[in-house]
Amino acid sequence: MQWHKGIQLARGKYVWIAEADDLCEPTFLENVIPLMETHRNASVCFVGNCRIDQYGTHIEGDFNKWKPSYPAYCVFDGKEYIKHNLYWRNYIDNAVVFRKSMMKADNIRQCEQMRHSGDWLFWFYMAMNGDVIECYKVLNYFRQHPQKVTVKATKSGMGEAENMEIVRIMEQHIPNLGNYRRRLRRGMFYNRIAKMNLECQTRDKLYELLREKLGGTNRDGRFERFNRVARLFCPFVLTMKRDRLRPSRENH
């Protein structure tokens, strides 16, 4: 992730970072920029993705998980978006425009030190500085390569190590996450590590990092597994899917 120089050279008030081999609809900017102009406290605005393979063929699957009943767009408070969305995973994938004035150079440099998950950390910092707009239109085509960096990061375990660091940073900045949500997040890490195809030494190192960075143990893993069972019987049990912010009249 080498964005800093390019962002410094950008002269406009908005920045659009596009992958070299991705595609977008011609109407992408004309949908996004007016939203940013209308909502001056918004730091980022992103649209839906349709994924394609290395040959440009559409990959089946609903990657956005948006309902047909959703409005054209919604505006979310940045810190609430972190608590309910970004804390679990990076929902801001590609096709994003952000407000340059809300970007801090120190945050960019910290993100660039990461090899695998720097974009997730960057969107966290942007959400800390302003609102997040979700535009419920599929206007981007994200190319999925079989040997992409995230695949290699999963095999080496380095991606998971960076993800732990990002969650640790989030917990420092968002103090009202609650113990329940934190335990679930630790348990998710623990159980994911257990399922990864790793050498024993690599897996042990990741468990050690989990303890050091987040205080996560096998107890959190058992707690998360119990929570998965409990959700089947109780609709009020917290899960990543249920916690995700949904559009409403109040945040439109």
C-alpha positions in Angstrom: 0.0 0.0 0.0 1.9 3.1 -1.3 -0.7 5.8 -1.3 1.0 8.7 0.5 2.9 10.2 -2.4 0.0 10.0 -4.8 -2.4 11.6 -2.3 0.1 14.4 -1.7 0.2 15.1 -5.4 -3.6 15.2 -5.7 -4.9 18.7 -6.1 -8.6 18.3 -5.7 -10.6 18.0 -2.5 -11.6 14.4 -3.2 -9.4 11.4 -3.8 -10.4 8.2 -5.6 -8.1 5.2 -5.3 -8.7 2.7 -8.0 -6.9 -0.6 -8.5 -5.1 -0.8 -11.8 -7.0 -3.8 -13.1 -10.5 -2.9 -11.7 -13.4 -1.4 -13.7 -16.2 0.9 -12.8 -19.4 2.2 -14.5 -19.1 5.6 -16.3 -21.6 7.0 -13.8 -19.5 6.2 -10.7 -18.3 9.7 -9.9 -21.5 11.4 -10.9 -23.3 9.3 -8.2 -20.7 9.7 -5.5 -19.4 13.3 -5.7 -22.9 15.0 -5.2 -23.3 12.9 -2.1 -20.0 14.2 -0.7 -20.9 17.8 -1.7 -24.3 17.5 0.1 -23.0 15.9 3.3 -20.0 18.0 4.2 -19.1 16.0 7.3 -18.7 12.8 5.3 -15.1 11.5 5.1 -15.8 8.6 2.7 -18.4 7.4 0.2 -18.4 4.0 -1.4 -20.5 2.0 -3.8 -21.3 -1.7 -4.3 -18.9 -4.2 -5.9 -19.5 -6.8 -8.5 -16.5 -9.2 -8.5 -14.9 -10.6 -11.7 -12.1 -13.1 -12.3 -8.8 -12.5 -14.1 -10.6 -13.0 -17.4 -13.4 -10.5 -16.7 -16.0 -13.1 -16.1 -18.6 -12.3 -13.4 -18.2 -14.2 -10.2 -21.5 -15.4 -8.8 -22.4 -14.3 -5.3 -23.9 -11.3 -3.4 -20.8 -9.7 -1.9 -22.5 -6.5 -0.8 -25.3 -8.1 1.3 -27.7 -5.2 0.6 -31.5 -5.6 0.4 -33.6 -4.4 -2.5 -35.6 -2.3 -0.1 -32.6 -0.1 0.7 -32.8 3.6 -0.3 -30.3 5.1 -2.8 -27.8 5.8 0.0 -27.4 6.3 3.8 -25.1 8.4 5.9 -23.7 6.8 9.1 -21.8 8.4 12.0 -18.2 7.4 11.6 -17.6 6.1 15.1 -20.8 4.1 15.1 -19.8 2.7 11.8 -16.6 1.5 13.3 -18.3 0.0 16.4 -20.9 -2.0 14.5 -19.2 -2.6 11.1 -15.5 -2.0 10.8 -14.7 -3.6 14.1 -15.7 -7.0 12.7 -14.3 -6.7 9.2 -13.5 -4.2 6.4 -16.8 -3.5 4.8 -15.3 -0.7 2.7 -13.8 -2.7 -0.2 -13.1 -0.8 -3.4 -14.6 2.1 -5.3 -14.2 4.7 -2.6 -13.9 8.4 -2.7 -12.6 10.2 0.4 -12.3 13.8 1.4 -8.6 14.8 1.3 -8.9 17.4 4.1 -9.9 14.7 6.6 -6.9 12.5 5.8 -3.9 12.8 8.2 -0.4 12.1 6.9 0.6 10.2 10.1 -2.3 7.8 9.6 -1.2 7.2 6.0 2.3 6.4 7.0 1.1 3.9 9.6 -1.1 2.2 7.1 1.7 1.9 4.6 3.8 -0.1 7.1 1.2 -2.9 6.7 1.6 -5.3 3.8 -1.8 -6.9 3.9 -4.5 -5.0 5.8 -3.4 -1.3 5.5 -6.6 -0.4 3.6 -8.8 -1.6 6.5 -6.7 0.6 8.9 -7.0 3.5 6.6 -10.8 3.4 6.4 -10.9 3.1 10.2 -9.0 6.4 10.5 -11.1 8.1 7.9 -14.3 7.0 9.7 -12.8 8.4 12.9 -12.6 11.8 11.2 -16.1 12.0 9.6 -19.3 10.2 8.5 -19.5 7.2 6.2 -21.8 7.2 3.1 -23.0 3.9 1.7 -24.3 4.3 -1.9 -26.5 1.3 -2.6 -25.6 1.0 -6.3 -23.3 -1.6 -7.8 -20.9 0.6 -9.9 -17.6 -1.1 -9.5 -16.1 -4.3 -10.8 -13.4 -5.7 -8.5 -11.0 -8.2 -10.1 -10.3 -11.3 -8.0 -7.0 -13.0 -8.6 -6.4 -16.6 -7.4 -2.9 -15.6 -6.2 -3.7 -12.2 -4.8 -2.0 -10.8 -1.7 -4.8 -11.6 0.7 -4.6 -15.3 -0.3 -0.9 -15.4 0.4 -1.4 -13.5 3.6 -3.9 -16.1 4.8 -1.4 -18.9 4.1 1.4 -17.2 6.0 -0.6 -16.0 8.9 0.8 -12.4 8.5 -2.6 -11.1 7.4 -4.2 -12.3 10.7 -1.4 -10.8 12.7 -2.1 -7.4 11.1 -5.8 -7.8 11.6 -5.2 -8.2 15.4 -3.1 -5.0 15.5 -5.9 -3.1 13.7 -8.5 -4.4 16.2 -6.2 -3.4 19.0 -5.9 0.1 17.6 -9.7 0.3 17.2 -10.2 -0.7 20.8 -7.9 2.1 21.9 -9.9 4.7 20.0 -13.5 3.4 20.6 -13.8 2.7 24.4 -17.5 1.9 24.4 -17.4 -1.4 22.5 -18.4 -3.4 25.5 -17.0 -6.6 27.0 -19.4 -8.8 25.1 -18.4 -7.5 21.7 -14.7 -7.6 22.6 -14.9 -11.3 23.8 -16.7 -12.3 20.6 -14.0 -10.6 18.5 -11.2 -12.4 20.4 -13.1 -15.7 20.0 -13.4 -15.1 16.3 -9.7 -14.7 16.0 -9.0 -17.7 18.1 -11.3 -20.0 16.2 -10.2 -18.7 12.8 -6.5 -19.4 13.7 -7.6 -23.0 14.7 -9.1 -23.5 11.2 -6.3 -22.0 9.2 -4.0 -24.4 7.3 -0.8 -23.4 9.1 2.3 -25.0 10.5 2.2 -25.6 14.2 4.9 -23.1 14.9 3.1 -20.4 12.9 -0.2 -21.2 14.7 1.4 -21.0 18.1 2.9 -17.6 17.2 -0.5 -16.3 16.2 -2.1 -17.5 19.5 0.7 -15.8 21.4 0.1 -12.5 19.5 -3.6 -12.8 20.3 -2.8 -13.0 24.0 -0.3 -10.2 23.8 -2.3 -7.7 21.7 -5.9 -8.5 22.8 -5.8 -10.8 25.8 -7.5 -13.5 23.8 -7.4 -17.1 25.0 -9.2 -20.4 24.3 -11.9 -19.3 26.7 -12.9 -16.6 24.2 -12.9 -19.3 21.5 -15.3 -21.4 23.5 -17.4 -18.3 24.2 -17.7 -17.5 20.5 -18.7 -21.1 19.6 -21.4 -21.1 22.3 -22.6 -17.7 21.0 -23.0 -19.2 17.5 -25.2 -21.9 18.9 -27.2 -19.5 21.1 -28.0 -17.3 18.1 -30.1 -20.1 16.6 -32.5 -20.0 19.6 -32.4 -16.3 20.5 -32.8 -13.5 17.9 -31.2 -11.0 20.3 -27.8 -12.7 20.5 -25.1 -10.4 19.1 -23.4 -11.6 15.9 -21.4 -9.8 13.3 -24.3 -10.0 10.8 -26.9 -8.7 13.3 -24.6 -5.9 14.5 -24.1 -4.4 11.1 -25.7 -1.0 10.7 -28.7 -0.9 8.4 -30.2 2.1 6.6 -33.1 3.9 8.2 -35.0 7.2 7.7 -32.9 8.8 10.5 -29.5 8.3 8.8 -30.7 8.9 5.2 
